[in-house]
C-alpha cells in the first residue's frame, strides 16, 4: 500500500512539473548590471575567377546593461559597449584587433570601434521585454577604412551591439511569448528591416527547477553592402539557423544562447557575380555583476 501511494504521488508530481506554466515577464533588480559576452566564429568561401578565397574570422563583443529603474510595468536599462576583439585570416592576410590595446585603436580598424566605445543608449522596456522607448533611437558611427570593409561586413553581429533596438520591437531580453507558456509550447516570429527578412519558430523544450530551455530554428535573407578591391559590392545571403536559449526560471533573463548558421548566396560587383558560402557559430553568455 505504501509503495502504491509513493508511485501515485510521484506520478502526480511528475504531471505537475510537466504541466507547469511559465510567465514571459522579466524580473530585474534596481541597480543590477548584466554583462553580455558575444563570441562568433565564421568560415566563409568566395568563388572568384575559378578560385576559392577562404576567410576565417573569430570575434567577441562585450557589452552591458545597467538597470537604472524598474517597476512592475517597465524597466529602464542603460547600455554600454566595453570591448571588441577579432582575428581575421584570408586573402593572404592575417589581422587581429583588441579594443583594449591603444595601438589597435590607432590602427585602420580603430576609428569606428573607438566611436562604438563612446556610444551609449537607454531603453525603456515593458515587463515582457518589448521596447517602449530608446534614447537615442539611432546611433551613427564614424566611417572606417574602406579597404577593411570586407572584414567589417563579417563582423556584423559584433558591430551591431552598439545599435539600440527599435521602438515596438523585441529587446535583447525578450524571448518568451507575452502569454503564459508550458513545456511543448511553440510560437513564431517574423520581421523585415533594412538588412533583410527574418522568420523563426521557437519551442519550450524543458523546464527545470532553475532554468527554461527554448529551442529555435530560423531562416533569413540578408543584404550587406561593402567594398572589394576598390569596387562597391552587394552580398545577398540565404541563411538557416538552429539554436538553443537557456533562461533563468526565476527572472526570465537569458543566461546563454547558442546559434549555428549555414549560409549561401552571391556577391554582386562590377567585376561579376561571386558565389559565397559560410558557416557561423555564435555563443552569447549573460553574467549578473550585481
MOFENBEL-V527944 format. One record per residue. N is the residue number from 1. RES is the residue in three letters. SS is DSSP state (H for helix, E for strand, - for the rest). BURIAL is b if it has 9 or more other ideal C-beta (glycine too) atoms within 8 Angstrom, else e. Layout:
n	res	ss	burial
N	RES	SS	BURIAL
N	RES	SS	BURIAL
//
This chain:
n	res	ss	burial
1	UNK	-	e
2	UNK	H	e
3	UNK	H	e
4	UNK	H	e
5	UNK	H	e
6	UNK	H	e
7	UNK	H	e
8	UNK	H	e
9	UNK	H	e
10	UNK	H	e
11	UNK	H	e
12	UNK	H	e
13	UNK	H	e
14	UNK	H	e
15	UNK	H	e
16	UNK	H	e
17	UNK	H	e
18	UNK	H	e
19	UNK	H	e
20	UNK	-	b
21	UNK	E	e
22	UNK	E	b
23	UNK	-	e
24	UNK	-	b
25	UNK	-	e
26	UNK	-	b
27	UNK	-	e
28	UNK	-	b
29	UNK	-	e
30	UNK	-	e
31	UNK	-	e
32	UNK	-	b
33	UNK	E	b
34	UNK	E	b
35	UNK	E	b
36	UNK	E	b
37	UNK	E	b
38	UNK	E	b
39	UNK	E	b
40	UNK	E	b
41	UNK	E	b
42	UNK	E	b
43	UNK	E	b
44	UNK	E	b
45	UNK	E	b
46	UNK	E	b
47	UNK	E	b
48	UNK	E	e
49	UNK	-	e
50	UNK	-	e
51	UNK	E	e
52	UNK	E	e
53	UNK	E	b
54	UNK	E	b
55	UNK	E	b
56	UNK	E	b
57	UNK	E	b
58	UNK	E	b
59	UNK	E	b
60	UNK	E	b
61	UNK	E	b
62	UNK	E	b
63	UNK	E	b
64	UNK	E	b
65	UNK	E	b
66	UNK	E	b
67	UNK	E	b
68	UNK	E	e
69	UNK	E	e
70	UNK	E	b
71	UNK	-	e
72	UNK	-	e
73	UNK	-	e
74	UNK	E	b
75	UNK	E	b
76	UNK	E	b
77	UNK	E	b
78	UNK	E	b
79	UNK	E	b
80	UNK	E	e
81	UNK	E	b
82	UNK	E	e
83	UNK	E	b
84	UNK	E	b
85	UNK	E	b
86	UNK	E	b
87	UNK	E	b
88	UNK	E	b
89	UNK	E	e
90	UNK	E	b
91	UNK	-	e
92	UNK	-	e
93	UNK	E	e
94	UNK	E	e
95	UNK	E	e
96	UNK	E	b
97	UNK	E	b
98	UNK	E	b
99	UNK	-	b
100	UNK	-	e
101	UNK	-	e
102	UNK	H	e
103	UNK	H	e
104	UNK	H	b
105	UNK	H	b
106	UNK	-	e
107	UNK	-	e
108	UNK	-	e
109	UNK	-	b
110	UNK	H	b
111	UNK	H	b
112	UNK	H	b
113	UNK	H	b
114	UNK	H	b
115	UNK	H	b
116	UNK	H	b
117	UNK	H	b
118	UNK	H	e
119	UNK	-	b
120	UNK	E	e
121	UNK	E	b
122	UNK	E	b
123	UNK	E	b
124	UNK	E	b
125	UNK	E	b
126	UNK	E	e
127	UNK	-	b
128	UNK	-	b
129	UNK	-	b
130	UNK	E	b
131	UNK	E	b
132	UNK	E	b
133	UNK	E	e
134	UNK	E	b
135	UNK	E	e
136	UNK	-	e
137	UNK	-	e
138	UNK	-	e
139	UNK	-	b
140	UNK	-	e
141	UNK	-	b
142	UNK	-	e
143	UNK	-	e
144	UNK	-	b
145	UNK	-	e
146	UNK	H	e
147	UNK	H	e
148	UNK	H	b
149	UNK	H	b
150	UNK	H	b
151	UNK	H	b
152	UNK	H	b
153	UNK	H	b
154	UNK	-	b
155	UNK	-	b
156	UNK	H	b
157	UNK	H	b
158	UNK	H	b
159	UNK	H	b
160	UNK	H	e
161	UNK	H	b
162	UNK	H	b
163	UNK	-	e
164	UNK	-	b
165	UNK	-	b
166	UNK	-	e
167	UNK	-	e
168	UNK	-	e
169	UNK	-	b
170	UNK	E	e
171	UNK	-	b
172	UNK	-	e
173	UNK	-	b
174	UNK	-	b
175	UNK	-	b
176	UNK	-	b
177	UNK	-	e
178	UNK	-	e
179	UNK	-	e
180	UNK	-	e
181	UNK	E	b
182	UNK	E	b
183	UNK	-	b
184	UNK	-	e
185	UNK	-	b
186	UNK	E	e
187	UNK	E	e
188	UNK	E	e
189	UNK	E	b
190	UNK	E	e
191	UNK	E	e
192	UNK	E	e
193	UNK	E	e
194	UNK	-	e
195	UNK	-	e
196	UNK	E	b
197	UNK	E	e
198	UNK	E	b
199	UNK	E	b
200	UNK	E	b
201	UNK	E	b
202	UNK	E	b
203	UNK	E	b
204	UNK	E	b
205	UNK	E	e
206	UNK	E	e
207	UNK	E	b
208	UNK	-	e
209	UNK	-	e
210	UNK	-	e
211	UNK	E	b
212	UNK	E	b
213	UNK	E	b
214	UNK	E	b
215	UNK	E	b
216	UNK	E	b
217	UNK	E	b
218	UNK	E	b
219	UNK	E	b
220	UNK	E	b
221	UNK	E	b
222	UNK	E	b
223	UNK	E	b
224	UNK	E	b
225	UNK	E	e
226	UNK	E	b
227	UNK	E	b
228	UNK	E	b
229	UNK	-	e
230	UNK	-	e
231	UNK	E	b
232	UNK	E	e
233	UNK	E	b
234	UNK	E	b
235	UNK	E	b
236	UNK	E	b
237	UNK	E	b
238	UNK	E	b
239	UNK	E	b
240	UNK	E	b
241	UNK	E	b
242	UNK	E	b
243	UNK	E	b
244	UNK	E	b
245	UNK	E	b
246	UNK	E	b
247	UNK	E	b
248	UNK	E	b
249	UNK	-	b
250	UNK	-	e
251	UNK	-	e
252	UNK	-	b
253	UNK	-	b
254	UNK	E	b
255	UNK	E	b
256	UNK	E	b
257	UNK	E	b
258	UNK	E	b
259	UNK	E	b
260	UNK	E	b
261	UNK	E	b
262	UNK	E	b
263	UNK	E	b
264	UNK	E	b
265	UNK	E	b
266	UNK	E	b
267	UNK	E	b
268	UNK	E	e
269	UNK	E	b
270	UNK	-	e
271	UNK	-	e
272	UNK	E	e
273	UNK	E	e
274	UNK	E	b
275	UNK	E	b
276	UNK	E	b
277	UNK	E	b
278	UNK	E	b
279	UNK	E	b
280	UNK	E	b
281	UNK	E	b
282	UNK	E	b
283	UNK	E	b
284	UNK	E	b
285	UNK	E	e
286	UNK	E	b
287	UNK	E	e
288	UNK	E	b
289	UNK	-	e
290	UNK	-	e
//
